[in-house]
Every structure is written in C-alpha cells, then in structure tokens.
Amino acid sequence: MPGPLDKLDRRIVAALARDGRRTFRDIARELDISEGTVRFRVTRLQEEGLIRVTAVGSPLALGVEVYAMILIRVKPGHVKEAGMILSSYPNVRFVGSAFGSVDLFIQTLHRDTRDLHRFVSEELPQRIPAITSIETCQLAEVLKSTWTWGDWFEYLDGADAAREPLQEAAEA
C-alpha cells in the first residue's frame, strides 16, 4: 500500500497539476532539487497509483450538451454490483458509493436531454433492477472545477498547523 506523501512529493504533484507537460528539469529548478530526484519521485508516485498525468477538459466548454449528476438508491446488498455496472458505461465519468440519503453518485455526459432521459428512465432500470430511486441534477454552468492539488495541500498544511497548538495544550 502506498505511503503518505511528504512535503516534497506534494510540491512535485502541485507543480505537475499546474502543467503536466513541464519537464523534470523545470520542476527541479523551481523546487531547488535535482532532476533525478523529481524523476525518481514522479515514477514512484505513478507506479504506486497515486498520480496519473493526463489532460483534463471542461465538458461544457468542449461541446458536451448535457452534463448531469445522478443520485441513485439501490436495494441493500446491491451497491457494489450496481457500481460496477455503472462504471462500464462510456458516458459515465465518475462513480462513487456514498453514505446518507443515496447509495451511488455518478456524473454523466449526454448528447442531449432526450439521451439523458432515456438513460435515466429506461437504460438504468433495465440494466440495474435493484435501483429503488434516481434523482437527476443537470448542470447549467460549472462555477468551479479544479485539479490544482497545491490548493488542497495548502489546506492540509493549514489544518495541521491549526491542530498543533491544540495537541500541545492537551499534552501539557
């Protein structure tokens, strides 16, 4: 199982998230470390399945007519099976199991609203009879969609810093 990222790993991931085409030499210069260190760490992070360098597009900006979030409830004991079936669809971008009022949360892309309606009202119930309810939210506009991991790492570092005085007080 992969270990946690240290601060240098986080800085490398943040640099790649800003521009995945950057050279290891460029990242090494920015971080004031050797190119070999960057190469070794990126290779390790990829081999451990912690990162994958890829292009991320904005569906609505790339011409996708309908982008939907779909919340699904299934009969008890069928979450994993339903999730696997949902994962097999090429128009399904994301599948996650959830706690609370829904069992599965998916993001889907469609040619038009007719295609979304067919998918939700016909295709899913036929392929996954364990579905008990479906709630669909069609996106009108994406206000934020970010993969800049540096922001997340800064948030984590800030949360850790805020926790340290509490730990010190508890130990005193």
C-alpha positions in Angstrom: 0.0 0.0 0.0 1.4 3.4 -0.9 2.7 5.6 1.9 1.6 9.2 2.6 3.0 12.0 0.6 5.8 14.0 2.2 6.1 17.8 1.6 8.4 17.3 -1.4 6.0 14.8 -3.1 3.2 17.3 -2.5 5.2 20.1 -4.1 6.0 18.0 -7.1 2.4 16.9 -7.5 1.3 20.5 -7.3 3.8 21.5 -10.0 2.6 18.8 -12.3 -1.1 19.7 -11.6 -0.4 23.2 -12.8 1.1 21.9 -16.0 1.6 18.2 -16.6 3.8 18.9 -19.6 6.6 20.5 -17.6 10.0 18.9 -17.8 11.5 17.3 -14.7 14.4 19.8 -15.2 12.0 22.7 -15.0 10.3 21.3 -11.8 13.7 20.6 -10.3 14.8 24.2 -10.8 11.6 25.6 -9.3 11.9 23.4 -6.2 15.7 23.7 -6.0 16.3 19.9 -6.1 17.9 17.6 -8.6 16.3 16.5 -11.8 16.9 12.9 -10.8 15.0 13.4 -7.6 12.0 14.7 -9.5 12.2 11.8 -12.0 12.5 9.2 -9.2 9.6 10.6 -7.2 7.3 11.0 -10.1 8.0 7.5 -11.3 7.3 6.1 -7.8 4.1 8.1 -7.4 2.9 6.8 -10.8 3.9 3.2 -10.0 2.1 3.3 -6.7 -1.0 4.6 -8.4 -1.0 7.9 -6.5 -0.9 10.1 -9.6 -1.5 9.9 -13.3 -0.5 12.8 -15.6 -3.3 13.5 -18.1 -5.3 16.2 -19.8 -8.4 17.4 -18.0 -11.1 19.1 -20.2 -14.2 21.0 -19.3 -17.1 19.0 -20.6 -19.4 22.0 -21.2 -16.7 24.0 -22.9 -15.8 21.0 -25.1 -19.2 20.9 -26.5 -21.0 18.3 -24.3 -24.6 19.4 -24.4 -25.8 17.7 -21.2 -23.7 17.1 -18.1 -25.6 15.6 -15.2 -25.1 14.5 -11.6 -27.3 11.5 -10.7 -28.0 10.2 -7.2 -29.1 6.6 -7.0 -30.5 4.4 -4.3 -30.4 0.6 -4.6 -31.8 -2.3 -2.6 -29.5 -3.3 0.3 -26.6 -5.5 -0.7 -26.5 -4.3 -4.4 -24.3 -1.2 -4.2 -21.1 -2.8 -5.4 -22.8 -4.7 -8.2 -24.7 -1.5 -9.4 -21.5 0.5 -9.1 -19.7 -2.0 -11.4 -22.4 -1.8 -14.0 -22.5 2.0 -13.9 -18.7 2.0 -14.3 -19.0 0.1 -17.6 -20.8 3.0 -19.4 -18.5 5.2 -21.5 -20.6 8.3 -20.8 -20.3 7.9 -17.0 -17.3 9.9 -15.9 -17.4 9.2 -12.2 -19.0 6.6 -9.9 -18.8 6.7 -6.1 -20.6 5.0 -3.3 -21.9 7.3 -0.6 -23.3 7.5 2.9 -26.6 9.1 3.7 -29.6 9.5 1.5 -28.1 8.0 -1.6 -26.0 4.9 -2.3 -24.3 5.9 -5.5 -23.3 9.2 -7.0 -22.5 9.4 -10.7 -21.5 12.1 -13.2 -22.7 11.5 -16.8 -22.3 13.2 -20.2 -25.1 13.1 -22.8 -25.8 14.2 -26.4 -29.0 16.0 -25.4 -31.8 15.9 -22.8 -33.6 13.2 -24.7 -30.5 11.0 -24.3 -30.3 11.8 -20.6 -34.0 11.0 -20.1 -33.6 7.6 -22.0 -30.6 6.8 -19.9 -32.3 7.5 -16.5 -35.8 6.3 -17.3 -35.1 3.2 -19.5 -31.4 2.1 -19.6 -30.6 2.2 -15.9 -33.7 0.5 -14.6 -33.4 -2.3 -17.2 -29.7 -2.9 -16.5 -29.9 -2.5 -12.7 -33.2 -3.8 -11.4 -32.0 -3.2 -7.8 -32.5 0.6 -8.3 -35.1 2.0 -6.0 -34.8 5.7 -6.8 -33.0 8.1 -9.1 -32.6 11.8 -8.7 -31.0 13.8 -11.6 -29.4 17.2 -11.5 -28.5 18.7 -14.9 -25.7 21.2 -14.7 -26.3 24.6 -16.3 -22.9 26.1 -15.7 -19.7 24.9 -14.0 -18.6 27.6 -11.5 -15.5 25.7 -10.2 -13.8 22.6 -11.3 -10.2 22.4 -10.2 -7.4 19.8 -10.1 -4.8 22.1 -8.6 -3.6 19.8 -5.9 -1.4 22.6 -4.5 -4.5 24.3 -3.1 -5.5 21.1 -1.3 -2.0 20.6 0.1 -2.0 24.2 1.4 -5.4 23.5 3.1 -4.0 20.3 4.7 -0.9 22.2 5.9 -3.1 24.9 7.4 -5.3 22.4 9.2 -2.2 20.6 10.5 -0.8 23.9 11.8 -4.1 24.8 13.5 -4.2 21.4 15.2 -0.6 21.6 16.6 -1.4 24.2 19.3 -4.4 22.1 20.4 -2.2 19.0 20.7 0.5 20.9 22.6 -2.2 22.2 25.0 -3.6 18.7 25.5 -0.2 17.3 26.3 0.6 20.0 28.8 
